Each structure stands twice: as structure tokens, then as C-alpha cells.
Amino acid sequence: MTDSATPSAAAPTVPGRAARVHGTVRIVGSGLLGASIGHALTQHGVDVALADTSPAQLRLAVDYGAGRAASDSDHPAIVVVCVPPDVVADVVEAELAAFPNAVVTDVASVKLEPLRALRERGVDLTHYIGSHPMAGRERGGAISARADIFAGRPWVICRDGETPVADLALIEALALDLGAVPIEMTPEEHDRSVALVSHVPQVVASLLAARFADAPDLSLGLAGQGVRDTTRIARSAPELWVQILGANATPVVEVLDALAADLTSAADALRHPDAPGARRTLAETIRRGNVGVERLPGKHGQRHRSESLVVMVDDVAGQLGRLFGDLGELSVNVEDFRLEHSPGAQLGLAEIAVDPAILSAAVAGLESRGWRIASTSD
């Protein structure tokens, strides 16, 4: 489709939205997350000072508008450490020593391992608060940074009993300024949670996508949106994920072992599909998946069931715009949207999730305006 557009990373300051964070925010590491935080804060008029061990990466982030280069005269209120997991503890320790009056946080996707390392070194962690925005992209670096990747996403904050209330409030304010939703967890709770909903899915997606490496082109030509959705994150950087998985190995292994047992059970049932109980095993496997998917939070974190309709959209400029314009005129609120291209045809299939109460009216309204409905979920 030709209606898509990429939002500018360095959009202008949003009028009427004053930042909760005041003073300079120092960001150490100007890759995807660091530069994205810089873009978002800069939009609010916050002074962002960027630091990076790579001069080229730093200059690129500055050129894209994520902030200015840090200077020796800076006195930051907050330091955000955005570096690979294997050096988080080293950088946090250095930043706490260099800026004793600042609150230091990090955005690493593993929280317990860096905390243990810092405690073992005897570092004063009074002004350190580990955190983790549940946001990202498959592509990294400052060139892929966007100000809006945190919008509506959870931002886990791992406080302890020694954390000053004012420091906690400052990190919560940072998350809110970025459009994220602050959630408090212990480091242990965080690492178990991300093992289940982030780290294991990465391994599973990579293992499944690896099956395609030597697959016949004829087979891959049949791939639809389902397999693309399932393997989307398999594009992730191996170097980074080796660090993440190694740092969170224990809870990841627990989930992988349980998953491996379920896979073995399903495979055994398929080896003898006519054996007593085999079909029940397969049916229960699919049913448990139904139950799990239903528990995932939807829009605004709600567990609200929606129905979907699939609209056939010609691959012509302006068609998606016209479709959404018609939906607006019909007062149809789109709960979710997914576009799948039809192999071998100049056609897209737009799957639109709506409130079940308005599904029939939405279908009738779109058909009256000339849209072809491929299917509905009712």
C-alpha cells in the first residue's frame, strides 16, 4: 500500500504539554532506546545531554535531533544508562560516582544481574533505580530511533526499601513524559515476567524462522501474515540477545523446559494420530492457546473482546485513507488493525477489529460504500 508514512523522529515540541522532568537529562548510549528517549524529551523542551563511547553514533544522534553532546559542565538531574546488558553495572557505577546528586536509572531488559553485580562491589545504590521500558524495534541504532515508541507501553520501575520517594517520583515522571505507563515490580518479578513474554518468544520466533533458511522457495511463496506475525522478531540482533538470554538464563530455561515438554506431547500425539487420546491432546493444545491469547491485554491494557472484519483493499494510492475516512464517517472505532498483502494479486486484506456490538452495522455501512468484505469473525 502507498498510504503509509514514517513519523518524524524529531517532531516539533507539543504545545501545552509541559514536561514533568526539570533540569538536564543525561543519556549514556545513543542507540535506539537512548536516542528515542532523547527525541521524546526534546519535544517537551527538556535539555538532553548525550554521551556515547562511539563518536560516530553520538554525532548521528545529535544530527537527528535527539539532544546535544554532553559536556564536562553538565549537572544532570537524571542519568539514563542505555548500554548493552554486559556493561550496565560498570556504566551505572561510573555515573553514580560522577554525578552523586543525580538519580541514575538504566533501561536494560534484565534487572537482577546488574543489581547483584553492583551490590557485590559495595556501590552505594541510594540514588539508583533500575527500570525497563517494554518498547523497541527490530532495527537498532540512532537512525531507527523514534519519539513515540514508548507511547502506551509499560515502563517497569524496580525500587527497593532504600529508594527515596523523591527519586522514585522523578523516574516515574520521566516515564510519563515519554508517554509510557509506570509499573512497579521487584527485579525478580521483572526478570520472570520478561522471560515469559519477551525472551522466550524471541527464542521461539528465531527457532521457527530458522526452519525457513533451507526451505524450498515454493514453500515460502505460500507464507501469509500469520507466519510473518509469528516470526517478526526473529530479525533481532544476535549479539544483543546472547547477552540478554545469558543474563536471564534461569527463568528463560524454566519456560523453555515447559514448552519443550508441551512440544514433545504434541509431537507424540501426531506420531500416532489415531491412538486413543491423541486427538484430545491436540485439541487441548489448541484450546490452551485460545485461553492464553484471551488473557493478553488489548487496547489501553483492557481485556476487552473484539470482533474482526476483513476488507479487500485495492493496492492503489489513497485506498487506506478512504477506508479509514469511511470508518470515521460511520462512527466505527477501530480497536486494532492489520494489513496482509495477497500473494500474486494487487490486493490487500485489511483486518479491522471493532466492538462486537457494532460489527453488523460496520459491515453494512462499508458494503453500502462499495467495499468488499472478505470475512467476519462472528
C-alpha positions in Angstrom: 0.0 0.0 0.0 1.2 3.5 -0.6 -0.7 5.3 2.2 1.9 4.5 4.9 4.2 7.2 6.3 7.0 7.2 8.8 6.6 9.6 11.7 9.5 12.0 12.1 11.7 11.2 15.0 12.3 14.8 15.8 8.8 16.2 15.7 8.2 19.7 17.0 7.5 20.4 20.7 3.9 19.6 21.6 2.3 22.9 22.6 0.6 22.9 26.0 2.3 19.8 27.3 4.9 20.9 29.9 7.5 18.4 30.9 7.2 16.8 34.4 11.0 16.4 34.4 13.1 19.6 35.0 16.8 20.1 34.6 19.2 18.3 32.3 18.7 14.6 31.5 22.0 12.9 30.6 21.6 9.8 28.4 24.6 7.4 28.2 24.3 5.4 25.0 22.7 7.0 21.9 21.4 3.9 20.2 17.7 3.1 19.6 16.4 3.5 23.1 18.8 6.3 24.2 18.1 8.4 21.1 14.4 7.7 21.3 14.3 8.9 24.9 16.2 12.0 23.7 13.8 12.7 20.9 10.8 12.4 23.2 12.2 14.6 25.9 13.5 17.2 23.4 9.9 17.6 22.2 9.0 18.7 25.7 11.8 21.2 25.8 14.0 19.2 28.2 17.7 19.7 28.0 19.1 16.4 26.8 22.8 15.7 27.0 24.0 12.7 25.1 27.1 10.6 25.8 28.4 7.6 23.9 31.7 5.7 23.6 31.2 5.8 19.8 31.8 9.3 18.5 30.1 8.4 15.2 27.0 7.1 16.9 26.9 10.2 19.1 27.2 12.6 16.2 24.5 10.8 14.3 22.1 11.0 17.3 22.8 14.7 17.6 22.3 15.3 13.9 18.9 13.6 14.1 17.9 15.9 17.0 18.0 13.5 19.9 19.8 16.1 22.0 23.2 17.8 22.3 26.6 16.3 23.1 27.3 16.1 26.8 29.9 18.5 28.3 32.0 18.4 31.5 30.0 21.3 33.0 26.7 19.4 33.0 24.9 18.8 36.3 22.1 16.4 35.3 19.0 15.7 37.4 18.6 12.3 35.9 21.1 9.9 34.2 19.6 7.3 31.9 22.0 4.4 31.1 21.2 2.9 27.7 24.1 0.5 27.1 24.3 -3.3 26.4 23.5 -5.6 29.4 27.1 -6.8 29.9 28.3 -3.3 30.7 25.3 -1.9 32.5 26.8 -2.4 36.0 30.1 -0.8 35.0 28.4 2.3 33.5 25.9 2.7 36.3 28.7 2.6 38.9 30.7 5.2 36.9 27.7 7.5 36.6 26.8 7.3 40.3 30.3 8.3 41.1 30.5 11.1 38.6 27.1 12.6 39.4 26.3 11.9 43.1 23.3 14.4 43.1 21.6 12.8 40.1 19.1 9.9 40.1 20.6 7.1 37.9 18.4 4.6 36.1 19.1 2.1 33.3 16.8 0.6 30.6 18.4 -2.9 30.4 16.0 -5.7 29.7 17.4 -7.7 32.7 17.3 -6.2 36.1 18.6 -8.7 38.7 22.0 -9.4 37.3 23.3 -5.8 37.1 21.8 -5.2 40.6 23.7 -8.2 42.0 26.9 -7.1 40.4 26.6 -3.5 41.9 25.8 -4.9 45.4 28.7 -7.2 45.3 31.0 -4.3 44.6 29.6 -2.4 47.5 28.3 0.5 45.4 26.0 3.0 47.2 22.7 2.4 45.4 20.7 5.0 47.2 20.1 7.1 44.0 20.0 4.1 41.6 16.6 2.8 40.3 16.6 0.1 37.7 13.9 0.4 35.1 12.9 -1.1 31.8 10.6 0.3 29.1 8.8 -2.5 27.3 9.4 -1.0 23.9 11.8 -1.4 21.0 12.1 -2.2 17.3 13.8 -4.9 15.3 16.2 -2.4 13.9 18.7 -0.6 16.2 20.8 2.5 16.2 20.1 6.2 16.3 18.9 6.2 12.8 15.9 3.9 13.8 15.0 6.0 16.9 11.5 7.4 17.3 10.0 9.7 19.8 6.7 7.6 20.0 8.0 4.1 20.7 7.2 4.4 24.4 3.7 5.7 24.0 1.2 3.5 25.9 3.9 0.9 26.7 4.7 -0.4 30.2 7.8 1.1 31.9 8.8 -1.2 34.8 10.4 0.5 37.7 12.3 -1.6 40.2 12.5 0.2 43.6 13.7 -1.1 46.9 13.2 -0.1 50.5 16.1 2.3 50.4 14.8 4.3 47.4 14.0 7.9 48.3 10.4 8.9 47.5 11.6 11.9 45.5 13.9 9.8 43.4 11.1 7.3 42.6 8.8 10.2 41.6 11.5 11.6 39.3 11.8 8.3 37.4 8.0 7.9 37.2 7.9 11.5 35.8 10.4 10.5 33.2 8.3 7.5 32.1 5.2 9.7 32.0 6.9 12.4 29.9 7.7 9.7 27.4 4.1 8.6 27.2 4.8 5.3 29.0 2.8 3.6 31.8 4.9 3.2 35.0 4.6 -0.2 36.7 6.4 -1.1 39.9 8.0 -4.6 40.2 10.8 -6.2 42.1 13.8 -7.2 40.0 12.9 -10.9 40.4 9.3 -10.3 39.3 10.5 -8.3 36.3 13.0 -11.0 35.1 10.5 -13.8 35.4 7.9 -11.8 33.6 10.1 -10.8 30.7 11.4 -14.3 30.4 7.8 -15.4 29.7 6.5 -12.5 27.5 9.7 -11.3 25.7 12.8 -13.6 26.0 11.2 -17.0 25.3 9.1 -15.6 22.4 12.4 -14.3 20.9 13.9 -17.8 21.1 10.8 -19.4 19.7 10.5 -17.0 16.8 14.2 -17.5 15.9 13.9 -21.3 16.0 10.8 -21.2 13.8 12.3 -18.8 11.4 15.5 -20.9 11.2 13.3 -23.6 9.6 13.0 -21.3 6.6 16.7 -21.0 5.9 16.9 -24.1 3.8 13.2 -24.4 2.8 12.2 -24.5 -0.9 11.2 -21.2 -2.4 7.9 -22.9 -3.5 7.0 -23.5 0.2 8.0 -20.0 1.3 5.9 -18.5 -1.5 2.8 -19.7 0.4 3.7 -17.7 3.5 1.0 -15.4 4.8 0.6 -12.8 7.5 0.3 -15.5 10.3 3.8 -16.7 9.8 5.1 -13.2 9.4 3.5 -12.2 12.7 4.9 -15.2 14.4 8.5 -14.6 13.2 8.7 -10.8 13.1 11.1 -10.5 16.0 13.4 -13.1 14.5 15.2 -10.2 12.8 16.7 -9.1 16.2 20.5 -8.7 16.7 22.2 -12.0 17.8 24.9 -10.1 19.7 22.4 -8.3 21.9 20.3 -11.4 22.6 23.2 -13.5 23.6 23.8 -11.0 26.4 20.1 -10.8 27.4 19.5 -14.5 27.4 22.7 -15.2 29.3 21.8 -12.7 32.0 18.3 -14.1 32.5 19.1 -17.7 31.8 17.3 -19.4 34.8 13.8 -18.1 34.3 14.2 -18.5 30.5 15.2 -22.1 30.9 12.2 -22.8 33.1 9.8 -21.6 30.5 11.7 -23.3 27.6 11.7 -26.7 29.5 7.9 -26.4 30.0 7.5 -25.5 26.3 9.7 -28.4 25.2 7.5 -30.8 27.2 4.4 -29.5 25.5 6.0 -29.8 22.1 7.0 -33.4 22.8 3.5 -34.2 23.9 2.1 -32.7 20.7 4.6 -34.5 18.5 3.9 -37.8 20.2 0.2 -37.3 19.5 0.9 -36.7 15.9 3.1 -39.7 15.5 0.1 -41.8 16.3 -2.9 -39.6 15.5 -5.4 -42.5 15.7 -4.2 -43.7 19.1 -6.7 -43.2 22.0 -6.4 -39.7 23.4 -4.2 -38.3 20.6 -6.8 -36.1 19.2 -7.8 -34.9 22.6 -4.2 -33.9 23.3 -4.1 -31.9 20.1 -7.4 -30.3 20.8 -6.3 -29.3 24.3 -3.1 -27.9 23.0 -5.0 -25.5 20.7 -7.6 -24.8 23.4 -5.0 -23.8 26.0 -3.6 -21.4 23.4 -7.1 -19.9 23.0 -7.2 -19.3 26.7 -3.8 -17.8 26.8 -4.4 -15.4 24.0 -7.7 -14.2 25.6 -5.7 -13.3 28.7 -3.4 -10.9 26.8 -4.3 -7.3 27.5 -5.6 -5.3 24.5 -6.0 -1.6 23.9 -5.4 0.5 27.0 -4.5 -2.7 28.9 -8.1 -3.9 28.9 -9.2 -7.5 28.3 -12.0 -6.4 26.0 -13.1 -8.9 23.4 -13.5 -7.6 19.9 -14.7 -9.0 16.6 -13.0 -8.5 13.2 -14.0 -7.9 9.7 -11.6 -8.3 6.7 -11.9 -5.7 3.9 -10.5 -6.2 0.5 -8.4 -3.1 -0.4 -7.0 -2.5 -3.9 -3.3 -1.7 -3.9 -3.8 1.8 -5.1 -2.7 5.1 -3.6 -5.3 6.6 -1.3 -7.3 3.4 -0.6 -6.4 3.1 3.0 -7.1 6.7 3.6 -10.5 6.3 2.0 -11.2 3.2 4.1 -10.4 5.0 7.4 -12.3 8.0 6.3 -15.4 5.9 5.7 -15.0 4.2 9.1 -14.8 7.6 10.7 -18.0 8.8 9.0 -19.7 5.6 10.1 -18.5 6.3 13.7 -16.7 3.0 13.8 -13.9 3.0 16.4 -11.0 0.8 15.2 -9.8 -1.3 18.2 -6.9 -2.9 16.1 -5.8 -3.1 12.5 -3.6 -5.4 10.5 -2.9 -5.4 6.8 -2.0 -8.5 4.8 -0.9 -8.5 1.2 -2.5 -11.1 -1.1 0.3 -13.2 -2.8 0.2 -12.7 -6.6 -2.5 -10.0 -6.5 -2.6 -6.2 -6.4 -4.8 -6.5 -3.3 -4.5 -6.1 0.4 -6.7 -7.7 3.2 -7.3 -5.2 5.9 -8.3 -6.9 9.2 -10.2 -4.4 11.4 -11.1 -5.2 15.0 -14.2 -3.5 16.3 -16.6 -3.7 19.2 -18.9 -6.7 18.7 -22.0 -4.6 19.2 -21.2 -2.6 16.0 -19.9 -5.3 13.8 -23.0 -5.8 11.7 -23.6 -2.1 11.3 -19.9 -1.6 10.3 -20.2 -4.4 7.6 -23.4 -3.0 6.2 -22.1 0.6 6.2 -18.9 -0.4 4.4 -20.7 -2.5 1.8 -23.1 0.3 1.1 -20.0 2.4 0.2 -18.7 -0.1 -2.2 -16.2 -2.0 0.0 -15.9 -5.8 -0.5 -16.0 -7.7 2.8 -13.9 -10.9 2.6 -15.0 -12.3 6.0 -16.0 -11.6 9.6 -15.3 -13.3 12.8 -18.8 -13.6 14.1 
